[in-house]
């Protein structure tokens, strides 16, 4: 006799907005969280829904990691200013997905140390972070036609400002994703690979056939006027590209980059003080020393050298001055300029 898998429990998260109603609604995704200072307390994740009539749905998210700020800046601003009369279809805006981490200014949740971008598909009966992932996987992602998830380097990495999509088995879906990346019109556009894609929001969205765009728009645990401006313009461009806002995307020159293999990623083998010999965007050659790691326990010792594993340019680098063994030290991407 075949065993029947138990049905998933309903999500404990309740939305205070009606996703099917026309107009502009500001509310919360309320997740019960009983704790010492609030026995019947909740995590209140801000959400905005802007809808008019029938049309595609865009799901726009930021602070998947709580120390990345371009997405929240652009999305809190968009939620405040977007007029339903300008929209054909629906825009769901969640400026801070991992709201506990965002409030704490940390990459992972201070409640359960959960890295939301490694928790998908999540669990309705799991930790706080797993419950957030479950709600996105089972409720919000199925509503969406196009998904934009803002990222930057947080406190430990700094990136060239780029929008990105992944190589996918479904080449028609992949083409739609890269067309959306082009429409975002960041200064750089990346054909991206991941060190480990298991449990990622990206992977969950792509497995549903969604058009998915992500970004890396700087880092260092802050945002600049330039990086926030790229995020604002990119979000509006994506909504135009989807036909949700009228008009054509406001394009600007972009250079295309590729991450052809795991050789793009370089990791530190030592603890120490990092000295980069190349800056972001600088060309590098295979075998070239691009960083030195100085021992800090005593004087008189030679630094360890980190060499590029391929020709390209420096697309990302470790941000703080001190590095630990195992930290991602640098990412080298190859230039793939398109006509």
C-alpha distance (Angstrom), angle and dihedral (degrees) to the residues before:
residue distance angle dihedral
X1 . . .
X2 3.80 . .
X3 3.78 116.5 .
X4 3.79 115.4 -125.7
X5 3.79 115.1 -133.5
X6 3.80 111.7 -123.4
X7 3.78 115.5 -109.1
X8 3.78 115.9 -106.6
X9 3.74 114.8 -100.5
X10 3.79 115.8 -110.5
X11 3.77 114.9 -96.1
X12 3.81 114.5 -93.6
X13 3.82 88.2 -141.7
X14 3.80 115.5 102.1
X15 3.81 122.1 -165.6
X16 3.80 118.2 -140.2
X17 3.82 89.8 -156.4
X18 3.80 130.0 73.9
X19 3.79 107.8 -125.5
X20 3.82 91.1 -161.2
X21 3.81 98.8 51.6
X22 3.80 122.0 99.9
X23 3.79 119.1 -122.6
X24 3.80 134.8 43.7
X25 3.81 119.0 -49.0
X26 3.79 128.0 -179.1
X27 3.78 116.9 -166.8
X28 3.77 145.7 115.9
X29 3.75 145.0 -87.5
X30 3.81 98.3 -128.9
X31 3.80 116.2 -151.9
X32 3.83 116.2 -175.9
X33 3.79 111.0 -124.7
X34 3.78 118.1 174.1
X35 3.77 112.0 -157.1
X36 3.79 142.2 155.8
X37 3.80 95.6 -87.1
X38 3.82 96.8 40.5
X39 3.79 117.9 28.4
X40 3.81 93.5 -169.4
X41 3.78 95.3 27.4
X42 3.80 129.4 144.2
X43 3.78 141.7 -154.3
X44 3.82 104.9 -121.2
X45 3.82 110.6 -154.6
X46 3.84 111.4 -167.9
X47 3.81 115.5 -124.1
X48 3.80 134.9 174.8
X49 3.79 127.0 -163.7
X50 3.80 120.5 -165.7
X51 3.81 114.3 -176.0
X52 3.78 139.4 166.6
X53 3.77 123.1 171.0
X54 3.78 124.8 -51.0
X55 3.77 124.4 -26.0
X56 3.78 143.6 97.6
X57 3.79 123.7 -38.2
X58 3.81 123.3 -130.1
X59 3.81 120.1 -162.5
X60 3.81 110.8 -158.2
X61 3.82 119.3 -171.2
X62 3.78 139.7 177.0
X63 3.82 138.5 177.2
X64 3.78 94.4 39.4
X65 3.80 74.9 150.7
X66 3.78 111.4 37.3
X67 3.82 99.2 -136.2
X68 3.83 95.7 58.1
X69 3.79 112.6 94.8
X70 3.80 114.2 176.4
X71 3.81 92.3 80.3
X72 3.81 95.8 50.3
X73 3.82 91.7 46.3
X74 3.81 93.0 51.1
X75 3.80 95.1 40.7
X76 3.81 99.6 45.2
X77 3.82 85.4 51.0
X78 3.81 93.6 47.3
X79 3.82 91.7 47.4
X80 3.81 89.5 53.8
X81 3.80 96.8 46.9
X82 3.82 108.6 31.2
X83 3.82 111.4 111.3
X84 3.80 119.1 -149.9
X85 3.81 89.6 -139.0
X86 3.80 88.7 64.0
X87 3.81 92.9 54.0
X88 3.77 132.0 86.3
X89 3.79 106.1 -169.2
X90 3.79 124.2 -5.8
X91 3.79 140.2 -47.6
X92 3.82 120.0 -163.1
X93 3.80 111.8 -165.6
X94 3.81 123.6 -166.7
X95 3.81 106.1 171.0
X96 3.82 94.2 -175.5
X97 3.81 115.2 29.2
X98 3.79 95.2 175.0
X99 3.78 92.7 43.8
X100 3.83 96.8 173.0
X101 3.82 90.0 54.3
X102 3.81 91.3 45.1
X103 3.82 92.0 52.7
X104 3.81 89.6 49.4
X105 3.81 95.0 44.2
X106 3.79 90.7 -126.6
X107 3.79 133.3 127.6
X108 3.79 93.2 -125.2
X109 3.79 132.7 36.7
X110 3.81 116.6 -81.2
X111 3.83 87.6 -147.5
X112 3.80 100.2 61.7
X113 3.86 104.1 -6.4
X114 3.80 86.8 -113.3
X115 3.79 119.1 166.0
X116 3.82 99.1 -147.3
X117 3.80 92.3 -157.8
X118 3.80 90.6 61.6
X119 3.83 97.1 43.9
X120 3.81 104.0 75.5
X121 2.98 133.0 158.3
X122 3.80 82.9 23.3
X123 3.81 129.6 -170.7
X124 3.80 131.3 -97.3
X125 3.81 89.1 -144.1
X126 3.80 97.5 41.0
X127 3.78 135.2 89.7
X128 3.80 122.0 -45.9
X129 3.82 90.8 -94.4
X130 3.81 92.7 47.1
X131 3.81 89.5 51.5
X132 3.82 91.1 53.0
X133 3.82 90.4 50.0
X134 3.80 90.9 48.5
X135 3.81 92.2 52.8
X136 3.79 92.2 51.4
X137 3.81 92.3 45.0
X138 3.81 96.9 47.2
X139 3.81 103.3 29.1
X140 3.80 115.5 20.9
X141 3.81 104.3 31.4
X142 3.84 93.8 53.0
X143 3.82 88.7 56.9
X144 3.80 93.8 54.4
X145 3.79 132.4 89.5
X146 3.80 95.3 -179.5
X147 3.82 127.1 24.9
X148 3.80 127.9 -162.8
X149 3.81 116.9 -172.1
X150 3.81 114.4 -175.8
X151 3.80 119.6 -144.1
X152 3.78 137.8 166.6
X153 3.77 133.3 172.0
X154 3.78 98.7 -81.3
X155 3.77 117.2 -155.9
X156 3.82 97.1 -35.7
X157 3.81 107.0 44.9
X158 3.80 139.2 42.4
X159 3.82 123.1 -156.5
X160 3.73 141.6 -170.8
X161 3.83 103.0 -105.0
X162 3.80 105.2 -97.3
X163 3.78 143.2 153.0
X164 3.78 115.6 -141.1
X165 3.77 148.6 -173.2
X166 3.80 132.5 -174.7
X167 3.74 135.3 -115.0
X168 3.81 106.6 -101.8
X169 3.81 135.6 -166.8
X170 3.82 89.2 -124.0
X171 3.80 101.5 68.7
X172 3.80 93.6 -168.7
X173 3.80 89.8 56.0
X174 3.81 90.0 44.5
X175 3.81 90.4 53.1
X176 3.82 90.9 51.8
X177 3.80 89.9 50.8
X178 3.79 93.8 50.9
X179 3.81 91.3 45.8
X180 3.81 86.7 56.6
X181 3.82 90.5 48.6
X182 3.81 89.1 53.4
X183 3.81 90.0 49.5
X184 3.83 91.1 51.3
X185 3.81 84.9 62.3
X186 3.79 101.9 -158.7
X187 3.81 117.5 172.0
X188 3.82 87.1 -102.7
X189 3.83 130.3 29.1
X190 3.80 120.7 -159.1
X191 3.78 136.8 -155.0
X192 3.78 92.5 -150.8
X193 3.79 137.8 -158.2
X194 3.81 126.2 -170.9
X195 3.79 130.0 -135.7
X196 3.82 88.0 -134.4
X197 3.82 120.5 -0.6
X198 3.82 95.8 -176.9
X199 3.80 112.1 120.9
X200 3.79 95.7 8.4
X201 3.80 124.8 142.7
X202 3.82 86.0 -132.4
X203 3.80 91.3 58.1
X204 3.81 93.1 47.6
X205 3.81 92.3 51.2
X206 3.79 94.4 44.7
X207 3.82 91.7 48.6
X208 3.82 87.3 59.1
X209 3.80 90.7 54.2
X210 3.80 94.9 -108.9
X211 3.77 125.9 153.6
X212 3.80 99.6 -112.0
X213 3.80 127.8 -169.9
X214 3.78 126.1 177.8
X215 3.79 132.9 178.5
X216 3.77 144.6 -153.6
X217 3.80 105.2 -156.9
X218 3.78 105.9 173.2
X219 3.78 127.7 -63.2
X220 3.74 145.4 -156.7
X221 3.80 92.5 127.4
X222 3.79 94.2 -73.3
X223 3.80 142.1 73.7
X224 3.79 129.9 -126.0
X225 3.79 130.1 -146.9
X226 3.80 87.6 -106.1
X227 3.80 97.2 48.5
X228 3.82 93.5 45.4
X229 3.80 89.0 48.8
X230 3.81 91.0 52.7
X231 3.81 89.1 52.0
X232 3.82 93.9 49.5
X233 3.78 94.3 47.9
X234 3.80 92.8 43.1
X235 3.81 93.6 53.4
X236 3.80 91.6 50.3
X237 3.81 90.8 46.1
X238 3.79 91.6 52.6
X239 3.81 91.3 51.1
X240 3.82 89.4 51.1
X241 3.79 90.5 47.2
X242 3.82 89.7 53.1
X243 3.82 91.8 49.6
X244 3.81 92.2 -116.3
X245 3.81 91.7 114.6
X246 3.80 121.0 38.2
X247 3.77 122.4 -111.0
X248 3.77 136.7 35.8
X249 3.81 124.2 -62.6
X250 3.80 115.0 -90.3
X251 3.77 97.0 -115.7
X252 3.78 126.7 -157.9
X253 3.80 130.7 179.0
X254 3.80 113.9 -71.8
X255 3.79 130.9 -176.6
X256 3.79 117.9 -144.1
X257 3.77 120.9 -132.0
X258 3.78 132.5 -173.3
X259 3.78 134.2 -153.6
X260 3.80 99.0 -154.8
X261 3.82 98.7 177.7
X262 3.78 145.9 -9.0
X263 3.82 87.0 -84.6
X264 3.81 84.8 84.0
X265 3.81 89.9 74.8
X266 3.79 121.0 76.2
X267 3.81 123.3 -169.6
X268 3.75 131.6 -164.1
X269 3.78 116.8 -110.4
X270 3.80 93.5 -166.9
X271 3.78 144.4 41.4
X272 3.78 114.7 -114.8
X273 3.78 150.8 88.7
X274 3.80 112.1 -41.7
X275 3.80 122.2 -140.4
X276 3.80 115.8 -173.3
X277 3.79 116.5 -150.1
X278 3.80 92.4 -168.2
X279 3.81 129.9 45.7
X280 3.79 128.5 -140.2
X281 3.80 110.9 -68.6
X282 3.81 94.1 19.7
X283 3.81 116.7 131.7
X284 3.80 116.1 -111.3
X285 3.78 132.3 -168.6
X286 3.79 128.3 -140.6
X287 3.80 109.0 -90.4
X288 3.80 93.8 17.5
X289 3.79 117.9 134.9
X290 3.81 105.4 -116.0
X291 3.81 99.7 168.1
X292 3.76 140.3 18.4
X293 3.80 125.6 -153.8
X294 3.77 113.7 -150.3
X295 3.81 118.7 -153.1
X296 3.80 110.6 -121.1
X297 3.81 102.0 -168.2
X298 3.80 95.0 81.6
X299 3.78 140.3 -4.8
X300 3.78 126.5 -106.1
X301 3.82 98.0 48.3
X302 3.79 123.3 123.1
X303 3.82 118.2 -117.3
X304 3.78 121.7 -111.8
X305 3.80 114.1 -113.2
X306 3.80 125.7 -133.7
X307 3.81 114.9 -156.7
X308 3.77 130.7 -162.9
X309 3.81 113.8 -107.4
X310 3.82 93.8 -152.5
X311 3.78 143.3 14.5
X312 3.80 115.5 -89.3
X313 3.77 138.6 84.8
X314 3.78 134.8 -62.8
X315 3.81 105.2 -94.8
X316 3.81 99.8 167.9
X317 3.79 138.6 10.6
X318 3.77 140.7 -174.7
X319 3.77 108.2 -91.0
X320 3.83 113.7 -154.9
X321 3.77 117.5 68.2
X322 3.79 93.8 -118.4
X323 3.80 121.1 65.8
X324 3.79 133.1 -168.8
X325 3.79 128.8 -146.6
X326 3.80 108.2 -86.8
X327 3.80 95.8 26.6
X328 3.79 116.9 131.9
X329 3.78 101.7 -105.0
X330 3.80 103.9 -179.9
X331 3.79 144.2 -10.3
X332 3.80 120.4 -146.4
X333 3.80 117.6 -162.2
X334 3.78 129.1 -172.0
X335 3.80 122.4 -124.3
X336 3.81 113.7 -112.2
X337 3.79 102.3 174.5
X338 3.80 111.4 -174.9
X339 3.76 128.3 -152.2
